Amino acid sequence: MQLQLISFVLIILHCMDYTGCQPHSSSRHRPHKQISGANSGCQQGGCLTCSDYNGCLSCKPRFFMHLERIGMKQIGVCLTSCPPGFYGTRTPDRSTCTKCRSECESCFNKNFCTRCRAGFYLSVGKCQESCPEGMVRSDTQRECVSRCPADCELCENSEICTHCRPGFYHLSGRCYHMCPDDYEPNDKLMKCTPQVHCEVGEWGEWSPCSKSGKTCGFKRGSETRTRQVLQYPSPFGKPCPEISEIKDCLVKKRKCPGRRKPDRRERRNRNNRKDKDTQEGRRERKRERERDRDTGEREDSDNRNKTEHRHRRGHDTGPVSSEDSVVQ
């Protein structure tokens, strides 16, 4: 009987070691437990141990412990590599992700940045707001580079050129040997300027049918219409089309108003004037021929007289003969 009583007491004491045997009210004060990942299967595959409240508590080998913030709470996660803005450190006991410096977007370690945040430029592993002397900024790479582009003579940074080398044309911070489409080279400014194409207005009305400036007294003539140039083209722009057109036209032949056929007297007077003009012209031409003939005859007479005079002077002053000298 005593043996049975002792056995009953031992069973009760053993039961009290388990929460299931405790009153229900005691479960609210139960502490968190560390659960083995091998036994319970933690949600994060890299976790070695974890808890329901803090996430991963330790990681498997070659995994990095990283603390993620969710509101006011931080939970541990195990990653094969650290996220941007963090770098990994390994120790025999623990591998963790450590935050980079504030100006670094990514880094290799605490003192060596690999990419900078906006507004900073990378130079020899450090992120700086201004580049060292002799270097310019690259906004896309966020780095300090050593020189301007090859076709650029002066630049604001490695991507914005302010003055091109000879033979290149400037456009929007870049230099071009040949300007892009819709642009043309300006040799005076050495820039690529937008092409300007010709623009013309609508056709006007056709003019009345006319010939030699008259609108009557003919059967076949021509009509004309024109349009204005609204915008003249630049040297390489599309040229203007035709701004005037001419087409043949036919009209019923009619006499021009205000004109009448001359009568017989008017025709006779007109012919008489023509004849008179013709006679006067013939007489005038005859008088001119006579004046020319008289002038020529006088010139010939003068020439003959001059020749005879020279001959006479030559005989009077000729040499004296030997006989005449003896007589003397």
C-alpha positions as CSV (number, residue, x, y, z in Angstrom):
1,M,0.0,0.0,0.0
2,Q,2.8,2.4,0.8
3,L,4.5,1.4,-2.4
4,Q,1.5,2.4,-4.5
5,L,1.2,5.8,-2.7
6,I,4.8,6.6,-3.4
7,S,4.4,5.8,-7.1
8,F,1.3,8.1,-7.3
9,V,3.2,11.0,-5.8
10,L,6.1,10.5,-8.2
11,I,3.7,10.6,-11.2
12,I,2.1,13.9,-10.0
13,L,5.5,15.5,-9.6
14,H,6.7,14.4,-13.0
15,C,3.5,15.8,-14.6
16,M,4.1,19.2,-13.0
17,D,7.3,19.6,-15.1
18,Y,5.2,20.0,-18.3
19,T,3.1,23.0,-19.2
20,G,0.3,20.9,-20.3
21,C,-0.2,19.8,-16.8
22,Q,-0.2,23.5,-15.5
23,P,-3.3,25.6,-15.2
24,H,-4.3,27.4,-18.3
25,S,-3.7,30.8,-16.8
26,S,0.0,30.0,-16.5
27,S,0.5,29.7,-20.3
28,R,0.4,33.5,-20.7
29,H,3.7,33.8,-18.8
30,R,5.5,31.2,-20.8
31,P,8.9,32.5,-22.1
32,H,10.0,32.4,-25.8
33,K,11.9,29.4,-26.8
34,Q,14.8,29.0,-29.2
35,I,13.8,26.5,-31.8
36,S,16.3,24.4,-33.7
37,G,16.0,24.9,-37.4
38,A,16.7,21.2,-38.0
39,N,13.9,20.1,-35.7
40,S,11.2,22.7,-36.5
41,G,12.0,24.0,-40.0
42,C,12.5,27.8,-39.6
43,Q,10.9,30.0,-42.2
44,Q,14.3,31.3,-43.4
45,G,16.2,28.6,-45.2
46,G,19.5,29.9,-43.9
47,C,18.5,30.0,-40.3
48,L,20.2,27.6,-37.9
49,T,18.2,28.7,-34.9
50,C,15.2,31.1,-34.7
51,S,12.3,32.4,-32.7
52,D,8.8,33.3,-33.6
53,Y,9.4,36.9,-32.4
54,N,13.0,37.7,-33.5
55,G,13.3,35.6,-36.6
56,C,16.7,34.1,-37.2
57,L,19.0,34.0,-34.1
58,S,21.9,32.3,-35.9
59,C,22.7,31.3,-39.5
60,K,24.1,28.2,-41.1
61,P,27.7,28.3,-42.3
62,R,28.5,30.8,-45.2
63,F,25.3,32.8,-44.5
64,F,25.3,36.4,-43.3
65,M,23.1,37.5,-40.5
66,H,21.2,40.7,-41.5
67,L,18.7,42.6,-39.4
68,E,15.7,43.9,-41.3
69,R,13.5,46.6,-39.8
70,I,9.8,46.2,-39.9
71,G,8.3,49.3,-38.4
72,M,9.7,49.5,-34.9
73,K,10.7,45.9,-34.9
74,Q,13.9,44.2,-36.2
75,I,14.0,40.6,-37.2
76,G,17.0,38.5,-38.3
77,V,17.3,37.0,-41.7
78,C,20.1,34.8,-43.1
79,L,21.4,35.8,-46.6
80,T,24.0,34.4,-49.0
81,S,25.2,38.0,-49.7
82,C,24.5,41.3,-48.1
83,P,22.0,43.8,-49.7
84,P,23.0,47.1,-51.3
85,G,24.3,49.6,-48.7
86,F,25.8,46.8,-46.5
87,Y,29.0,44.8,-46.6
88,G,29.7,41.4,-45.2
89,T,32.2,40.6,-42.4
90,R,33.1,37.1,-41.4
91,T,34.4,35.8,-38.0
92,P,34.9,32.2,-36.9
93,D,31.7,32.5,-34.8
94,R,29.5,34.7,-36.8
95,S,29.0,36.4,-40.2
96,T,27.1,39.6,-40.3
97,C,26.0,42.4,-42.7
98,T,27.3,45.9,-41.7
99,K,25.9,49.2,-43.1
100,C,28.1,51.2,-45.5
101,R,29.0,54.9,-44.8
102,S,26.2,57.3,-45.4
103,E,27.6,58.7,-48.7
104,C,28.1,55.2,-50.2
105,E,25.4,53.4,-52.1
106,S,27.4,50.2,-52.1
107,C,30.8,49.4,-50.5
108,F,33.4,46.7,-50.2
109,N,34.2,47.4,-46.6
110,K,33.9,50.3,-44.2
111,N,36.5,52.5,-45.9
112,F,36.1,51.5,-49.6
113,C,33.0,52.5,-51.5
114,T,32.1,50.9,-54.9
115,R,29.3,53.3,-55.8
116,C,28.2,56.6,-54.4
117,R,24.8,58.1,-53.6
118,A,23.4,60.9,-55.7
119,G,25.4,64.1,-55.3
120,F,28.7,62.3,-54.5
121,Y,31.4,61.1,-56.9
122,L,33.7,58.2,-56.5
123,S,37.4,58.7,-56.5
124,V,39.9,56.0,-55.2
125,G,37.2,54.3,-53.1
126,K,35.9,57.5,-51.5
127,C,32.7,59.4,-52.2
128,Q,33.2,63.1,-52.4
129,E,31.0,66.1,-53.3
130,S,33.7,67.6,-55.6
131,C,36.4,65.9,-57.7
132,P,40.2,66.4,-57.3
133,E,42.0,68.9,-59.5
134,G,42.4,67.7,-63.1
135,M,39.3,65.5,-63.0
136,V,35.7,66.0,-63.9
137,R,32.4,64.6,-62.7
138,S,30.4,61.9,-64.4
139,D,26.8,62.2,-63.3
140,T,25.7,58.8,-64.8
141,Q,28.6,56.9,-63.3
142,R,28.8,59.1,-60.2
143,E,32.6,59.0,-60.6
144,C,35.5,61.4,-61.1
145,V,37.0,60.8,-64.5
146,S,40.3,62.1,-65.7
147,R,39.4,64.1,-68.8
148,C,36.8,65.4,-71.3
149,P,35.5,63.2,-74.1
150,A,37.9,62.7,-77.0
151,D,36.1,65.2,-79.4
152,C,35.6,67.8,-76.7
153,E,38.0,70.7,-75.9
154,L,36.3,72.2,-72.9
155,C,33.7,70.4,-70.7
156,E,31.6,70.8,-67.6
157,N,32.0,67.1,-66.8
158,S,32.8,63.9,-68.7
159,E,29.4,64.0,-70.4
160,I,28.6,67.7,-70.9
161,C,30.9,69.4,-73.4
162,T,30.9,73.2,-73.6
163,H,33.3,73.6,-76.6
164,C,34.2,71.1,-79.3
165,R,37.5,70.5,-81.0
166,P,38.0,71.8,-84.5
167,G,35.9,70.0,-87.1
168,F,33.2,69.0,-84.7
169,Y,29.8,70.6,-84.1
170,H,28.2,71.2,-80.7
171,L,24.7,70.2,-79.8
172,S,23.2,69.8,-76.3
173,G,26.5,69.2,-74.5
174,R,27.9,66.7,-77.1
175,C,30.1,67.0,-80.2
176,Y,29.3,65.6,-83.6
177,H,31.3,65.2,-86.7
178,M,28.0,64.9,-88.6
179,C,24.9,66.5,-87.2
180,P,21.9,64.2,-86.3
181,D,18.8,64.0,-88.4
182,D,16.7,67.2,-88.6
183,Y,19.8,69.3,-87.7
184,E,22.4,70.9,-90.0
185,P,25.9,72.2,-89.5
186,N,26.5,75.9,-88.9
187,D,30.1,76.5,-89.9
188,K,30.1,80.1,-88.4
189,L,28.9,79.0,-85.0
190,M,30.3,75.4,-85.2
191,K,27.0,74.1,-83.9
192,C,24.2,71.8,-85.1
193,T,21.2,74.0,-85.7
194,P,17.6,72.8,-86.4
195,Q,16.7,72.5,-90.1
196,V,14.1,74.9,-91.3
197,H,11.9,73.7,-94.2
198,C,10.1,75.9,-96.6
199,E,6.4,76.6,-96.0
200,V,4.0,78.0,-98.6
201,G,0.4,79.3,-98.4
202,E,-2.6,78.3,-100.4
203,W,-2.9,78.9,-104.1
204,G,-4.6,82.2,-105.1
205,E,-7.3,82.6,-107.8
206,W,-6.4,82.3,-111.5
207,S,-5.9,85.6,-113.3
208,P,-8.0,86.6,-116.3
209,C,-6.9,85.1,-119.6
210,S,-4.5,87.6,-121.2
211,K,-1.8,87.9,-123.9
212,S,1.0,90.4,-123.9
213,G,-0.6,92.2,-121.0
214,K,-4.0,92.6,-122.9
215,T,-7.2,90.8,-122.2
216,C,-8.8,91.4,-125.7
217,G,-7.9,91.2,-129.3
218,F,-6.7,87.6,-129.2
219,K,-8.1,84.0,-129.1
220,R,-5.3,82.1,-127.3
221,G,-3.8,83.4,-124.1
222,S,-2.7,82.2,-120.6
223,E,-3.8,82.4,-117.0
224,T,-1.6,82.6,-113.9
225,R,-1.9,81.9,-110.2
226,T,0.5,82.4,-107.4
227,R,1.0,81.5,-103.7
228,Q,3.1,83.2,-101.0
229,V,6.2,81.8,-99.2
230,L,5.4,81.7,-95.4
231,Q,8.8,80.4,-94.3
232,Y,12.0,80.4,-96.3
233,P,14.2,77.3,-95.8
234,S,17.6,77.1,-94.1
235,P,20.6,76.0,-96.3
236,F,19.9,72.3,-95.8
237,G,16.1,72.5,-95.4
238,K,13.6,71.3,-97.9
239,P,13.4,73.9,-100.7
240,C,10.3,75.7,-101.7
241,P,8.0,74.2,-104.4
242,E,6.8,76.3,-107.3
243,I,5.0,79.4,-106.2
244,S,3.5,80.3,-109.6
245,E,1.6,78.3,-112.3
246,I,0.7,79.2,-115.9
247,K,-1.8,77.4,-118.1
248,D,-3.2,78.1,-121.6
249,C,-6.6,79.4,-122.1
250,L,-9.0,80.2,-125.0
251,V,-11.3,83.2,-125.3
252,K,-13.8,84.3,-127.9
253,K,-11.9,86.7,-130.0
254,R,-13.3,90.2,-129.7
255,K,-12.2,93.7,-130.4
256,C,-10.8,95.7,-127.6
257,P,-13.2,98.5,-126.4
258,G,-12.2,102.1,-127.3
259,R,-10.5,101.2,-130.6
260,R,-11.9,101.7,-134.1
261,K,-10.8,101.0,-137.6
262,P,-9.1,104.0,-139.2
263,D,-11.0,105.5,-142.2
264,R,-9.7,106.1,-145.7
265,R,-8.5,109.7,-145.0
266,E,-6.5,108.6,-141.9
267,R,-4.9,105.8,-143.8
268,R,-3.9,108.1,-146.7
269,N,-2.5,110.7,-144.3
270,R,-0.6,108.0,-142.5
271,N,0.9,106.7,-145.8
272,N,1.7,110.2,-146.8
273,R,3.6,110.8,-143.6
274,K,5.5,107.6,-144.2
275,D,6.3,108.6,-147.7
276,K,7.4,112.0,-146.6
277,D,9.6,110.6,-144.0
278,T,11.1,108.2,-146.5
279,Q,11.8,111.1,-149.0
280,E,13.3,113.3,-146.4
281,G,15.5,110.4,-145.4
282,R,16.7,109.8,-148.9
283,R,17.5,113.5,-149.5
284,E,19.4,113.7,-146.2
285,R,21.5,110.6,-147.1
286,K,22.2,112.2,-150.5
287,R,23.4,115.4,-149.0
288,E,25.7,113.5,-146.6
289,R,27.2,111.6,-149.5
290,E,27.9,114.9,-151.4
291,R,29.5,116.4,-148.4
292,D,31.8,113.4,-148.0
293,R,32.7,113.6,-151.7
294,D,33.6,117.3,-151.6
295,T,35.7,116.8,-148.5
296,G,37.6,114.0,-150.2
297,E,38.3,116.0,-153.3
298,R,39.6,118.9,-151.3
299,E,41.9,116.7,-149.4
300,D,43.2,115.2,-152.7
301,S,43.9,118.6,-154.1
302,D,45.8,119.8,-151.1
303,N,47.9,116.7,-151.2
304,R,48.8,117.2,-154.9
305,N,49.8,120.9,-154.3
306,K,52.0,119.9,-151.4
307,T,53.8,117.3,-153.6
308,E,54.4,119.7,-156.5
309,H,55.8,122.3,-154.1
310,R,58.3,119.9,-152.6
311,H,59.5,119.0,-156.1
312,R,60.1,122.6,-157.1
313,R,62.1,123.3,-154.0
314,G,64.3,120.3,-154.8
315,H,65.2,121.6,-158.3
316,D,66.0,125.1,-157.1
317,T,68.5,124.0,-154.5
318,G,70.2,121.2,-156.5
319,P,74.1,120.8,-156.6
320,V,76.3,123.1,-158.9
321,S,78.1,121.4,-161.9
322,S,81.9,121.5,-162.5
323,E,81.6,123.5,-165.8
324,D,79.8,126.3,-164.0
325,S,82.6,126.5,-161.5
326,V,85.3,126.7,-164.2
327,V,83.6,129.6,-166.0
328,Q,83.5,131.6,-162.9
